[in-house]
């Protein structure tokens, strides 16, 4: 079952890592491996969400999502989108960006370095909003309760995450403005670039969230109409075209899933810029990771159950928060790629180990409860 579901992902992983070695040696191998782990970990909650919605769809729409949808996710968001970000930030054409990345690494690196403040501010705000909205939500399962419990209470204040993100952005831009003034105004434009790009990242997050909410509402409306039509058909004894209604509902499910997948893909792409500026390594790492979204989704749908490692989603979001901070810091200071990637991997590994310990504790408590019940059982014949 595992090999059948993940076979293609394992094969693509081997090819991607081998391509990384051929492209840039063992250092490139390490960067690709870190990007793979990052994307796979961030894609875990994506696969869980996909599976929860995909199981409601018929076989046709499941196949559409797992073929057309994955093509959009892999080639659109993970391969094309990083090039588009660099092209827009550096104000060059996408073809020129790819040509420079492959044939003139020094010039490309120079353009990316110049564009890095805008990329970092844009991505930092987007990732920070994802983390803040997660940490301020009151949820039944909490990982680091001493942090999450008080923050969940604060999260009841409307628009708190937006306010905090704007304050962080304002402080960041003012800090760079002060530094520019102290250095004779040599980098005056950096403060304005950081502010504008950060606001653009915040707006992008709000738009993506709004679209996701819109499609989710449409999905609920279609499901409610389908249920009412079925009830009416039962009462009247007439037949209703459930296939057509299911088709409309499935279509909205597909659109909703694409918007969700785009938003999940976006955090992976933006997070990758905190690890490397090389679009070839980025495409290899993120492309491999995207394959696991499909494999995990198929696995969860076929098994009919969601994964028991309940803290992994928390670890992924804490990694997103760490990447947001790193991106903002890298506007002014250089941080090694291995350190940046290692922080995310360490947080996710910690959350996985915490999930394993939780499962063992639950199993032990259930075992103790069963044994105590056996001891208190009245002997037969008494």
Buried (B, 14 or more C-beta within 10 A) or exposed (E): EEEEBBEEBBEBBEEBBEBBBEBBEEEBBBBBBBBBBBBBBBBBBBBBBBBEBBEBBEEEBBEBBBEEBBEBBBBBBBBBBBBEBBBBBBEBEEEBBBBBBEEEEEEBBEBBEEBBBBBBBBBBBBBBBBBBBBBBEEEEEBBBEEEBEEBBEEBEEEEBBBEBBBEBBEEBBEBBBEBBEEEEEEBBEBBEBBBBBBBBBBEBBEEBBEBBEBBBEBBEEBBEEBEEBEEEBEEEEEEBEEEEBBBBBBBBBBBBBBBBBBBBBBBBBBBBBBBBBBBBBBBBBBBBBBBBBBBBBBBBBEEEEEBEBBBBBBBBBBBBBBBBBBBBBBBBEEBEBEEBBEBBBBBBEBBBEBBEEBEEEEEEEEEEEEEEEEEEEEEEEE
